[in-house]
Amino acid sequence: GPNNTWWDRYKPYADYCRRISWLNAVGEHLCDIAILSTATQLPWRAARVFFEHQRDFNYLDTDTLKTQTRVDDDGFHIGAMHYKVLVLDGADTVDPGVLEILAPCMNKGRVVAYGEAIQGVSSLAANSKELLEAIAAIAPPDVILDPSHKNIRYRHVRINAVDAYYFTNEGDTPVESSLTVGASGAAVWWDP
């Protein structure tokens, strides 16, 4: 409200929120990676690796996997989303019956157990380096920073055949790095 010390800066903040919300609401999210979750647990170990290495992902809960997901040799399809690879971050996220649903993708390397072996899953990434390598073999990175930086996050959306990459720095200091993205064409920087 008006008595807040930053009230005079509320309009730029609200404009920023409006623009970012628009970008995410109208854009088609492009993301190749899903991490299996349950109704009560969002695994964080693989998520942290992906956040710190500019690999966008979504959580896929077991209920949605069981009821709304088509699984085939090419990956996991839910509505307009197509995930090329699914990460199992711990055996406690694998409900009964899940491995049977994942069977069409298991032999293709599209299901990766992270941190610990899961009976029935042949692809194991014991550490973050192995996880990133296993994922890159199925879904090449969409964003590459050189040098890489653990505080940079991104999201890729497509709006009417235009690719938009949204970058944020979650750290306290500016980051300088060269940037390569998977989309091609003319590039424009936009500061929301």
MIZA-307342 format. One line per field, with one value per atom (N, C-alpha, C, O): residue in three letters; residue number from 1; x, y negated, z negated; atom name. Coordinates in steps of 0.05 Angstrom, whole numbers. Layout:
<atoms>
r <- (ALA,...)
k <- (NUM,...)
X <- (X,...)
Y <- (Y,...)
Z <- (Z,...)
a <- (CA,...)
</atoms>
This chain:
<atoms>
r <- (GLY,GLY,GLY,GLY,PRO,PRO,PRO,PRO,ASN,ASN,ASN,ASN,ASN,ASN,ASN,ASN,THR,THR,THR,THR,TRP,TRP,TRP,TRP,TRP,TRP,TRP,TRP,ASP,ASP,ASP,ASP,ARG,ARG,ARG,ARG,TYR,TYR,TYR,TYR,LYS,LYS,LYS,LYS,PRO,PRO,PRO,PRO,TYR,TYR,TYR,TYR,ALA,ALA,ALA,ALA,ASP,ASP,ASP,ASP,TYR,TYR,TYR,TYR,CYS,CYS,CYS,CYS,ARG,ARG,ARG,ARG,ARG,ARG,ARG,ARG,ILE,ILE,ILE,ILE,SER,SER,SER,SER,TRP,TRP,TRP,TRP,LEU,LEU,LEU,LEU,ASN,ASN,ASN,ASN,ALA,ALA,ALA,ALA,VAL,VAL,VAL,VAL,GLY,GLY,GLY,GLY,GLU,GLU,GLU,GLU,HIS,HIS,HIS,HIS,LEU,LEU,LEU,LEU,CYS,CYS,CYS,CYS,ASP,ASP,ASP,ASP,ILE,ILE,ILE,ILE,ALA,ALA,ALA,ALA,ILE,ILE,ILE,ILE,LEU,LEU,LEU,LEU,SER,SER,SER,SER,THR,THR,THR,THR,ALA,ALA,ALA,ALA,THR,THR,THR,THR,GLN,GLN,GLN,GLN,LEU,LEU,LEU,LEU,PRO,PRO,PRO,PRO,TRP,TRP,TRP,TRP,ARG,ARG,ARG,ARG,ALA,ALA,ALA,ALA,ALA,ALA,ALA,ALA,ARG,ARG,ARG,ARG,VAL,VAL,VAL,VAL,PHE,PHE,PHE,PHE,PHE,PHE,PHE,PHE,GLU,GLU,GLU,GLU,HIS,HIS,HIS,HIS,GLN,GLN,GLN,GLN,ARG,ARG,ARG,ARG,ASP,ASP,ASP,ASP,PHE,PHE,PHE,PHE,ASN,ASN,ASN,ASN,TYR,TYR,TYR,TYR,LEU,LEU,LEU,LEU,ASP,ASP,ASP,ASP,THR,THR,THR,THR,ASP,ASP,ASP,ASP,THR,THR,THR,THR,LEU,LEU,LEU,LEU,LYS,LYS,LYS,LYS,THR,THR,THR,THR,GLN,GLN,GLN,GLN,THR,THR,THR,THR,ARG,ARG,ARG,ARG,VAL,VAL,VAL,VAL,ASP,ASP,ASP,ASP,ASP,ASP,ASP,ASP,ASP,ASP,ASP,ASP,GLY,GLY,GLY,GLY,PHE,PHE,PHE,PHE,HIS,HIS,HIS,HIS,ILE,ILE,ILE,ILE,GLY,GLY,GLY,GLY,ALA,ALA,ALA,ALA,MET,MET,MET,MET,HIS,HIS,HIS,HIS,TYR,TYR,TYR,TYR,LYS,LYS,LYS,LYS,VAL,VAL,VAL,VAL,LEU,LEU,LEU,LEU,VAL,VAL,VAL,VAL,LEU,LEU,LEU,LEU,ASP,ASP,ASP,ASP,GLY,GLY,GLY,GLY,ALA,ALA,ALA,ALA,ASP,ASP,ASP,ASP,THR,THR,THR,THR,VAL,VAL,VAL,VAL,ASP,ASP,ASP,ASP,PRO,PRO,PRO,PRO,GLY,GLY,GLY,GLY,VAL,VAL,VAL,VAL,LEU,LEU,LEU,LEU,GLU,GLU,GLU,GLU,ILE,ILE,ILE,ILE,LEU,LEU,LEU,LEU,ALA,ALA,ALA,ALA,PRO,PRO,PRO,PRO,CYS,CYS,CYS,CYS,MET,MET,MET,MET,ASN,ASN,ASN,ASN,LYS,LYS,LYS,LYS,GLY,GLY,GLY,GLY,ARG,ARG,ARG,ARG,VAL,VAL,VAL,VAL,VAL,VAL,VAL,VAL,ALA,ALA,ALA,ALA,TYR,TYR,TYR,TYR,GLY,GLY,GLY,GLY,GLU,GLU,GLU,GLU,ALA,ALA,ALA,ALA,ILE,ILE,ILE,ILE,GLN,GLN,GLN,GLN,GLY,GLY,GLY,GLY,VAL,VAL,VAL,VAL,SER,SER,SER,SER,SER,SER,SER,SER,LEU,LEU,LEU,LEU,ALA,ALA,ALA,ALA,ALA,ALA,ALA,ALA,ASN,ASN,ASN,ASN,SER,SER,SER,SER,LYS,LYS,LYS,LYS,GLU,GLU,GLU,GLU,LEU,LEU,LEU,LEU,LEU,LEU,LEU,LEU,GLU,GLU,GLU,GLU,ALA,ALA,ALA,ALA,ILE,ILE,ILE,ILE,ALA,ALA,ALA,ALA,ALA,ALA,ALA,ALA,ILE,ILE,ILE,ILE,ALA,ALA,ALA,ALA,PRO,PRO,PRO,PRO,PRO,PRO,PRO,PRO,ASP,ASP,ASP,ASP,VAL,VAL,VAL,VAL,ILE,ILE,ILE,ILE,LEU,LEU,LEU,LEU,ASP,ASP,ASP,ASP,PRO,PRO,PRO,PRO,SER,SER,SER,SER,HIS,HIS,HIS,HIS,LYS,LYS,LYS,LYS,ASN,ASN,ASN,ASN,ILE,ILE,ILE,ILE,ARG,ARG,ARG,ARG,TYR,TYR,TYR,TYR,ARG,ARG,ARG,ARG,HIS,HIS,HIS,HIS,VAL,VAL,VAL,VAL,ARG,ARG,ARG,ARG,ILE,ILE,ILE,ILE,ASN,ASN,ASN,ASN,ALA,ALA,ALA,ALA,VAL,VAL,VAL,VAL,ASP,ASP,ASP,ASP,ALA,ALA,ALA,ALA,TYR,TYR,TYR,TYR,TYR,TYR,TYR,TYR,PHE,PHE,PHE,PHE,THR,THR,THR,THR,ASN,ASN,ASN,ASN,GLU,GLU,GLU,GLU,GLY,GLY,GLY,GLY,ASP,ASP,ASP,ASP,THR,THR,THR,THR,PRO,PRO,PRO,PRO,VAL,VAL,VAL,VAL,GLU,GLU,GLU,GLU,SER,SER,SER,SER,SER,SER,SER,SER,LEU,LEU,LEU,LEU,THR,THR,THR,THR,VAL,VAL,VAL,VAL,GLY,GLY,GLY,GLY,ALA,ALA,ALA,ALA,SER,SER,SER,SER,GLY,GLY,GLY,GLY,ALA,ALA,ALA,ALA,ALA,ALA,ALA,ALA,VAL,VAL,VAL,VAL,TRP,TRP,TRP,TRP,TRP,TRP,TRP,TRP,ASP,ASP,ASP,ASP,PRO,PRO,PRO,PRO)
k <- (1,1,1,1,2,2,2,2,3,3,3,3,4,4,4,4,5,5,5,5,6,6,6,6,7,7,7,7,8,8,8,8,9,9,9,9,10,10,10,10,11,11,11,11,12,12,12,12,13,13,13,13,14,14,14,14,15,15,15,15,16,16,16,16,17,17,17,17,18,18,18,18,19,19,19,19,20,20,20,20,21,21,21,21,22,22,22,22,23,23,23,23,24,24,24,24,25,25,25,25,26,26,26,26,27,27,27,27,28,28,28,28,29,29,29,29,30,30,30,30,31,31,31,31,32,32,32,32,33,33,33,33,34,34,34,34,35,35,35,35,36,36,36,36,37,37,37,37,38,38,38,38,39,39,39,39,40,40,40,40,41,41,41,41,42,42,42,42,43,43,43,43,44,44,44,44,45,45,45,45,46,46,46,46,47,47,47,47,48,48,48,48,49,49,49,49,50,50,50,50,51,51,51,51,52,52,52,52,53,53,53,53,54,54,54,54,55,55,55,55,56,56,56,56,57,57,57,57,58,58,58,58,59,59,59,59,60,60,60,60,61,61,61,61,62,62,62,62,63,63,63,63,64,64,64,64,65,65,65,65,66,66,66,66,67,67,67,67,68,68,68,68,69,69,69,69,70,70,70,70,71,71,71,71,72,72,72,72,73,73,73,73,74,74,74,74,75,75,75,75,76,76,76,76,77,77,77,77,78,78,78,78,79,79,79,79,80,80,80,80,81,81,81,81,82,82,82,82,83,83,83,83,84,84,84,84,85,85,85,85,86,86,86,86,87,87,87,87,88,88,88,88,89,89,89,89,90,90,90,90,91,91,91,91,92,92,92,92,93,93,93,93,94,94,94,94,95,95,95,95,96,96,96,96,97,97,97,97,98,98,98,98,99,99,99,99,100,100,100,100,101,101,101,101,102,102,102,102,103,103,103,103,104,104,104,104,105,105,105,105,106,106,106,106,107,107,107,107,108,108,108,108,109,109,109,109,110,110,110,110,111,111,111,111,112,112,112,112,113,113,113,113,114,114,114,114,115,115,115,115,116,116,116,116,117,117,117,117,118,118,118,118,119,119,119,119,120,120,120,120,121,121,121,121,122,122,122,122,123,123,123,123,124,124,124,124,125,125,125,125,126,126,126,126,127,127,127,127,128,128,128,128,129,129,129,129,130,130,130,130,131,131,131,131,132,132,132,132,133,133,133,133,134,134,134,134,135,135,135,135,136,136,136,136,137,137,137,137,138,138,138,138,139,139,139,139,140,140,140,140,141,141,141,141,142,142,142,142,143,143,143,143,144,144,144,144,145,145,145,145,146,146,146,146,147,147,147,147,148,148,148,148,149,149,149,149,150,150,150,150,151,151,151,151,152,152,152,152,153,153,153,153,154,154,154,154,155,155,155,155,156,156,156,156,157,157,157,157,158,158,158,158,159,159,159,159,160,160,160,160,161,161,161,161,162,162,162,162,163,163,163,163,164,164,164,164,165,165,165,165,166,166,166,166,167,167,167,167,168,168,168,168,169,169,169,169,170,170,170,170,171,171,171,171,172,172,172,172,173,173,173,173,174,174,174,174,175,175,175,175,176,176,176,176,177,177,177,177,178,178,178,178,179,179,179,179,180,180,180,180,181,181,181,181,182,182,182,182,183,183,183,183,184,184,184,184,185,185,185,185,186,186,186,186,187,187,187,187,188,188,188,188,189,189,189,189,190,190,190,190,191,191,191,191,192,192,192,192)
X <- (16,0,17,41,5,19,38,56,35,54,79,97,80,104,127,122,152,175,180,193,171,176,151,150,131,106,111,97,130,135,146,147,155,166,147,154,122,103,95,93,91,82,103,94,128,148,147,150,144,142,117,119,94,69,71,61,83,86,104,97,125,143,127,129,113,97,76,73,64,44,57,46,79,93,103,100,114,124,100,102,79,55,44,36,43,34,51,41,77,96,91,90,87,83,55,51,35,7,2,-12,12,5,26,20,49,70,67,57,76,78,104,126,104,128,143,131,168,184,204,222,201,216,217,196,241,245,246,245,249,256,233,222,227,208,221,237,214,223,198,178,198,175,172,191,147,140,116,104,109,84,66,73,43,24,34,26,53,63,93,103,107,136,146,141,162,176,206,218,218,246,263,256,284,299,327,339,339,367,371,388,355,358,350,362,329,320,343,347,357,380,401,411,408,427,417,432,392,381,380,388,371,371,399,402,419,446,461,483,449,462,444,447,425,407,394,395,382,365,337,332,319,292,278,284,259,245,218,213,200,175,173,185,157,151,127,109,128,106,98,113,74,65,55,45,56,49,20,13,2,-26,-30,-44,-17,-19,-6,-16,17,30,11,9,-3,-20,-46,-56,-56,-83,-84,-103,-63,-65,-41,-40,-22,3,4,-2,11,15,45,61,54,82,88,74,108,116,146,160,156,185,197,221,181,190,189,198,178,177,150,135,144,121,104,114,79,62,39,23,36,14,3,16,-20,-31,-11,-3,-3,15,45,63,49,77,87,73,113,127,154,172,156,182,197,187,222,239,251,259,253,266,252,243,251,239,260,273,264,284,269,250,279,269,289,311,283,301,295,284,302,298,275,255,279,259,233,212,233,209,189,166,197,178,164,147,173,162,141,146,116,93,89,100,75,70,56,38,65,53,67,62,83,96,116,116,132,152,140,151,117,103,94,95,85,76,100,98,124,147,162,180,153,167,174,196,156,163,188,201,194,216,241,263,238,261,285,307,280,302,313,335,300,310,327,336,331,347,332,344,305,289,280,268,287,281,308,322,315,341,337,323,349,349,372,394,367,388,395,377,421,431,431,450,412,411,398,380,406,394,365,359,349,321,317,321,308,305,286,264,296,281,290,283,304,313,342,359,349,376,394,419,383,399,402,383,427,432,453,473,447,466,472,455,496,504,509,507,517,524,514,503,518,507,520,506,546,559,546,541,542,530,501,492,487,459,458,443,475,475,483,472,502,510,488,483,475,453,430,418,424,402,410,393,434,443,443,440,448,447,420,417,399,371,360,346,366,355,378,385,390,412,404,381,423,416,405,413,385,372,387,386,401,416,443,446,464,491,503,503,512,527,557,564,574,603,616,618,626,625,598,581,593,567,565,585,541,537,513,491,517,496,472,451,473,451,432,412,439,422,401,408,376,353,341,344,327,314,289,284,273,248,246,251,238,236,206,194,195,167,166,184,146,142,115,95,115,90,88,104,68,64,90,97,103,128,152,173,150,172,182,166,207,219,227,241,218,225,239,229,262,277,276,284,267,265,288,289,306,329,326,318,334,335,361,372,371,395,385,377,387,379,401,397,423,445,445,427,465,467,486,488,500,519,513,502,521,516,533,554,523,537,544,528,569,578,585,601,572,576,567,549,578,567,544,543,524,500,494,495,488,479,452,448,433,406,400,412,381,374,359,360,344,328,347,368,338,354,337,313,351,338,348,367,336,344,339,318,357,354,350,362,333,327,327,315,340,339,315,310,300,277,279,282,278,280,252,243,239,211,209,187)
Y <- (24,0,-25,-23,-48,-74,-79,-96,-65,-70,-53,-56,-35,-18,-35,-53,-29,-46,-44,-62,-23,-21,-27,-19,-39,-45,-61,-56,-79,-95,-78,-88,-54,-36,-13,6,-15,6,9,32,-13,-11,4,21,-2,14,43,61,49,77,91,113,77,89,92,112,73,75,99,114,103,126,152,170,154,178,183,206,162,165,176,194,165,173,202,217,209,237,256,278,249,266,270,292,248,250,270,287,267,284,313,330,319,347,357,381,339,348,354,373,337,341,358,368,361,377,407,416,422,451,458,452,470,476,499,520,495,515,527,513,552,565,595,607,606,635,653,678,642,658,657,635,680,681,696,714,688,703,714,700,740,753,744,742,738,730,745,760,741,753,729,706,736,715,700,677,711,699,694,684,700,697,687,699,665,656,660,646,679,684,660,646,655,630,635,616,659,662,658,643,672,669,640,629,630,602,583,565,586,567,569,548,593,597,582,568,586,574,544,530,533,504,493,472,505,494,498,488,513,519,511,522,493,483,506,506,524,545,542,549,533,528,555,574,557,581,575,552,595,593,618,639,615,639,653,640,680,696,714,732,709,725,753,756,772,799,802,818,787,788,780,793,758,749,769,774,780,801,824,834,833,856,851,869,826,821,804,806,788,769,770,755,787,787,811,833,804,825,830,811,855,862,880,900,871,887,886,874,898,898,870,867,850,823,806,783,817,802,801,821,779,776,752,730,757,737,731,748,705,696,670,650,672,648,640,657,615,605,610,606,618,622,650,669,650,674,674,658,692,695,718,740,713,734,752,775,742,758,752,730,773,772,780,801,764,770,779,767,802,813,806,818,786,776,790,778,816,831,850,845,874,895,888,899,869,862,847,842,838,825,844,837,870,889,906,925,898,912,939,943,958,984,979,963,995,993,973,974,956,935,947,939,966,977,991,991,1003,1016,996,1001,973,951,940,933,939,928,947,939,972,993,986,991,973,967,949,949,933,914,924,913,944,953,963,955,979,989,969,973,947,925,905,886,909,890,866,846,865,841,840,820,860,859,862,882,842,841,840,823,860,859,842,845,824,805,811,813,813,815,843,850,860,887,905,897,930,949,955,956,958,966,991,992,1012,1038,1035,1025,1045,1045,1022,1022,1002,979,983,983,986,992,968,971,945,920,907,897,907,895,873,877,850,827,824,815,831,831,804,799,785,758,738,745,712,691,691,687,697,699,721,716,744,766,760,767,746,738,720,724,699,680,694,688,713,727,745,747,760,777,762,770,739,722,711,710,701,689,709,702,735,755,759,766,753,755,728,725,707,680,660,652,653,634,608,600,594,569,548,546,533,512,486,467,484,459,467,486,453,458,431,412,429,405,413,434,394,399,374,354,374,396,400,381,424,430,415,407,412,398,410,412,418,432,415,426,389,372,364,351,372,364,386,409,377,395,385,361,403,394,410,431,399,413,405,382,425,421,424,445,404,406,397,382,406,398,385,396,361,346,339,324,351,346,349,332,372,379,361,362,346,330,343,348,349,361,339,320,342,323,338,359,329,340,320,297,329,312,320,343,301,307,291,268,304,291,297,319,278,282,283,263,307,310,303,306,293,286,256,241,248,220,204,179,217,202,206,227,186,190,213,220,224,247,239,227,244,239,266,281,272,298,296,280,313,314,333,352,329,344,356,342,382,395,408,421,404,416,434,431,452,471,459,469,438,425,409,401,406,391,367,367,348,325,299,300,277,251,251,262,238,237,209,190,206,180,183,202,165,165,149,128,159,146,145,166,122,119,113,90,132,128,108,102)
Z <- (0,0,0,0,0,1,-22,-19,-44,-66,-64,-80,-44,-40,-29,-13,-38,-29,1,12,14,43,60,83,48,62,88,108,88,112,135,157,129,150,156,169,146,150,179,189,194,222,239,254,238,253,246,263,220,211,222,232,221,231,262,272,276,305,312,330,297,301,297,314,275,270,292,300,301,323,348,361,355,380,378,398,356,353,351,362,339,338,366,373,382,409,425,439,423,437,431,449,406,397,403,407,404,408,438,444,456,484,499,520,487,501,497,477,517,516,503,514,479,465,480,485,486,499,479,469,473,451,457,462,456,463,439,442,415,391,371,366,359,337,314,318,290,265,253,248,248,236,207,192,200,172,163,178,138,128,120,123,110,101,77,72,62,38,38,17,59,59,86,107,85,109,104,88,118,113,121,140,106,110,120,131,117,125,155,163,172,201,209,227,196,202,198,215,177,171,193,202,201,223,248,261,255,279,277,296,254,250,254,268,242,242,268,272,287,313,336,358,331,352,368,393,354,366,355,332,372,363,360,374,341,336,324,316,324,310,293,298,271,255,268,278,268,278,254,246,244,221,230,253,213,220,228,245,216,224,253,268,261,289,307,329,299,315,320,342,299,301,317,330,315,327,352,367,357,379,398,418,393,408,427,420,452,472,473,477,469,468,492,497,508,531,535,518,556,561,562,558,569,573,547,547,526,501,487,489,475,458,468,470,474,487,468,461,461,444,457,456,468,482,504,520,504,524,517,533,492,483,492,493,499,507,492,499,473,458,471,475,477,489,468,474,443,422,395,390,378,352,331,334,311,290,265,256,254,229,208,207,191,171,144,126,143,118,122,134,110,112,98,105,79,65,81,73,105,123,143,159,142,161,148,133,153,142,156,178,143,156,184,186,203,230,248,272,238,255,275,298,266,284,308,330,304,326,347,371,337,355,371,394,358,370,389,403,390,405,434,442,449,477,480,500,459,460,446,450,430,413,430,424,450,466,485,497,488,506,491,503,464,448,441,431,445,439,410,402,394,366,351,355,335,322,292,281,278,248,240,250,221,212,183,166,178,150,139,124,146,136,156,171,157,175,167,144,188,183,199,223,185,198,222,221,245,270,288,312,278,294,301,283,326,334,336,334,340,343,315,304,305,279,282,294,270,268,239,223,231,203,192,168,209,201,221,242,215,233,261,280,262,288,306,329,294,309,316,337,299,305,329,347,329,351,377,398,376,400,410,434,392,400,413,433,401,412,439,458,442,467,490,513,483,504,517,540,501,511,519,540,503,508,506,484,529,528,515,516,502,488,507,530,497,513,508,525,485,478,468,452,478,468,461,477,436,427,425,416,434,433,423,438,398,380,368,367,359,346,319,308,310,284,270,281,245,230,223,216,224,216,239,234,263,286,292,294,293,300,326,333,340,364,369,357,387,396,426,433,442,471,478,473,491,500,529,539,544,571,573,565,585,589,619,629,632,661,677,692,674,688,680,694,659,649,623,605,622,598,578,586,554,533,510,500,502,480,457,460,434,411,391,382,385,368,342,342,320,295,281,285,266,249,220,210,208,180,160,136,170,152,146,154,131,122,140,136,158,175,204,212,221,250,261,249,283,296,324,338,332,359,371,360,394,406,435,441,453,480,479,463,497,496,524,544,524,549,543,522,561,557,581,602,577,598,621,643,616,637,656,648,681,700,710,708,722,734,721,705,728,717,687,677,672,643,633,644,613,602,572,561,557,528,519,530,500,489,459,447,447,418,408,411,395,386,364,354)
a <- (N,CA,C,O,N,CA,C,O,N,CA,C,O,N,CA,C,O,N,CA,C,O,N,CA,C,O,N,CA,C,O,N,CA,C,O,N,CA,C,O,N,CA,C,O,N,CA,C,O,N,CA,C,O,N,CA,C,O,N,CA,C,O,N,CA,C,O,N,CA,C,O,N,CA,C,O,N,CA,C,O,N,CA,C,O,N,CA,C,O,N,CA,C,O,N,CA,C,O,N,CA,C,O,N,CA,C,O,N,CA,C,O,N,CA,C,O,N,CA,C,O,N,CA,C,O,N,CA,C,O,N,CA,C,O,N,CA,C,O,N,CA,C,O,N,CA,C,O,N,CA,C,O,N,CA,C,O,N,CA,C,O,N,CA,C,O,N,CA,C,O,N,CA,C,O,N,CA,C,O,N,CA,C,O,N,CA,C,O,N,CA,C,O,N,CA,C,O,N,CA,C,O,N,CA,C,O,N,CA,C,O,N,CA,C,O,N,CA,C,O,N,CA,C,O,N,CA,C,O,N,CA,C,O,N,CA,C,O,N,CA,C,O,N,CA,C,O,N,CA,C,O,N,CA,C,O,N,CA,C,O,N,CA,C,O,N,CA,C,O,N,CA,C,O,N,CA,C,O,N,CA,C,O,N,CA,C,O,N,CA,C,O,N,CA,C,O,N,CA,C,O,N,CA,C,O,N,CA,C,O,N,CA,C,O,N,CA,C,O,N,CA,C,O,N,CA,C,O,N,CA,C,O,N,CA,C,O,N,CA,C,O,N,CA,C,O,N,CA,C,O,N,CA,C,O,N,CA,C,O,N,CA,C,O,N,CA,C,O,N,CA,C,O,N,CA,C,O,N,CA,C,O,N,CA,C,O,N,CA,C,O,N,CA,C,O,N,CA,C,O,N,CA,C,O,N,CA,C,O,N,CA,C,O,N,CA,C,O,N,CA,C,O,N,CA,C,O,N,CA,C,O,N,CA,C,O,N,CA,C,O,N,CA,C,O,N,CA,C,O,N,CA,C,O,N,CA,C,O,N,CA,C,O,N,CA,C,O,N,CA,C,O,N,CA,C,O,N,CA,C,O,N,CA,C,O,N,CA,C,O,N,CA,C,O,N,CA,C,O,N,CA,C,O,N,CA,C,O,N,CA,C,O,N,CA,C,O,N,CA,C,O,N,CA,C,O,N,CA,C,O,N,CA,C,O,N,CA,C,O,N,CA,C,O,N,CA,C,O,N,CA,C,O,N,CA,C,O,N,CA,C,O,N,CA,C,O,N,CA,C,O,N,CA,C,O,N,CA,C,O,N,CA,C,O,N,CA,C,O,N,CA,C,O,N,CA,C,O,N,CA,C,O,N,CA,C,O,N,CA,C,O,N,CA,C,O,N,CA,C,O,N,CA,C,O,N,CA,C,O,N,CA,C,O,N,CA,C,O,N,CA,C,O,N,CA,C,O,N,CA,C,O,N,CA,C,O,N,CA,C,O,N,CA,C,O,N,CA,C,O,N,CA,C,O,N,CA,C,O,N,CA,C,O,N,CA,C,O,N,CA,C,O,N,CA,C,O,N,CA,C,O,N,CA,C,O,N,CA,C,O,N,CA,C,O,N,CA,C,O,N,CA,C,O,N,CA,C,O,N,CA,C,O,N,CA,C,O,N,CA,C,O,N,CA,C,O,N,CA,C,O,N,CA,C,O,N,CA,C,O,N,CA,C,O,N,CA,C,O,N,CA,C,O,N,CA,C,O,N,CA,C,O,N,CA,C,O,N,CA,C,O,N,CA,C,O,N,CA,C,O,N,CA,C,O,N,CA,C,O,N,CA,C,O,N,CA,C,O,N,CA,C,O,N,CA,C,O,N,CA,C,O,N,CA,C,O,N,CA,C,O,N,CA,C,O,N,CA,C,O,N,CA,C,O,N,CA,C,O,N,CA,C,O)
</atoms>
